[in-house]
Amino acid sequence: MTIFAIMMPSAQPNLVAEIEKNFAGEFLSLTDTQYLVSFDGTAVELVAKLGIYNSKERGKTPTGNAIVFATSSYFGRGPATVWDWIKAKLEAAPNV
């Protein structure tokens, strides 16, 4: 599994609702503007799935604004619950 960081410039309830709907059990809220999502796709696919931007549906109103990027490694200081979640998701078998 890949873990993606979703960083919003401000709280965006519509985007948060899409994260909660599409990734139940596969996301972790760090703050009201920072989320981690475990997903078996690319950043482009995740952005499209969340409705942030989809080149095939350019006229559709976006759910919000965010920067989305995949993690390749991690390090830092934070609550044990965050480290435990990251470890569990990185070790999970990909959805087939």
Sequence and secondary structure as in RCSB ss.txt:
>XXXX:A:sequence
MTIFAIMMPSAQPNLVAEIEKNFAGEFLSLTDTQYLVSFDGTAVELVAKLGIYNSKERGKTPTGNAIVFATSSYF
GRGPATVWDWIKAKLEAAPNV
>XXXX:A:secstr
 EEEEEE SS  HHHHHHHHHH TTSEEEEETTEEEEEESS HHHHHHHHTS  GGGTTS  S   EEEE S   
    HHHHHHHHHHHHS    
